Amino acid sequence: MKTIGMNTIGLTMGDPAGIGPEVICKALGALPADERKATVVIGDPLFMERARGLVRANFSFVPYGDTVPEGAVPLLAIDAPNRDAIVPGKLSADAGEAGCRCVKKAVEMALAGEIDVICTASLNKTAVRMAGYDLNGHAGLLALYTGVKKNYAVLACPQFAVIHVSTHVSLAQAVELCRTERILETIRVAQRHVLTTGVAKPRVAIAGLNPHAGEGGLYGTEDDDFVAPAVAAARAEGIDAHGPIPGDVVFQQAIDGKFEIVVAQFHDQGHIAAKLVGGHDTVNITAGLPILRTSVDHGTAFDIAWKGVADPSNMKAAIAMARRMKPVAG
């Protein structure tokens, strides 16, 4: 049951052998009662209860659909396969399967309008593949379950957001992917993402690919040949797009308040800036889906899993971002 006047979040457990259940319980414990009620945890009851006890959280879980007492959290049960074989901090197909089942259910709920936003704890990509999914973690699962062909990684920190033209490819491949239509589509998705955060007139910066954005062809012609035409096309569509702006200055301009989002041309150009500036407050968002999704920007941390020492700061930030996002019509 959704809470009137507040986003209802579907919070997925992640890999049960990792830190997901722990950081979820720590983050929920810090929320006011009305926000707990509007947060549906989707996960295995055994692992979530264990995590709640581990961190001595000051709330209780109640089955999803039941009346939620003051301060409690609704829990939609997704039983992990062979749960007794899942060992804290260890890779396993069973743990990978459990995490994937939670994501699938969350997507179904979001598409049905039962929840407004999905917020995910971390999965382990290797465990996902061990479970038989030939996919790249959450991004692949979300594409599979929503039926979209492509989605986009957005990193959002308090100062700015960054979206990427290319991500998990080699630098050589990234240069080949830096083409006008791909950049233009990324600019469109960037603008739409910022609209979901409540900004009425998003300002989009487009980073140059080459040093000094090519400096008139002195350091490469890709910026003149492909990036600048994409920016011009975006402006012709009414998008407040600016660029190409040299990569060594564009993020400072965003920090100074000139832009809400930066379109980075390749993985490290955007990731390094966002993680350096945002730290634990940097949230992973998937744009280009028919649903809204935020996530922590860290892994399963098997080395510290189930020891009670995991930092919930990033989960708190991911929940806060999920609470403020709104769908955009059209």
Secondary structure, 3 states (H helix, E strand, C coil): CCCCCCCCEEEECCCCCCCHHHHHHHHHHCCCHHHHHCEEEEECHHHHHHHHHHHCCCCCEEECCCCCCCCCEEEEECCCCCHHHCCCCCCCHHHHHHHHHHHHHHHHHHHCCCCCEEEECCCCHHHHHHCCCCCCHHHHHHHHHHCCCCCEEEEECCCCEEEECCCCCCHHHHHHHCCHHHHHHHHHHHHHHHHHCCCCCCEEEEECCCHHHHCCCCCCCHHHHHHHHHHHHHHHCCCEEEEEECHHHHHHHHHCCCCCEEEECCHHHHHHHHHHHHHHHCEEEEECCCCEEEECCCCCCCCCCCCCCCCCHHHHHHHHHHHHCCCCCC
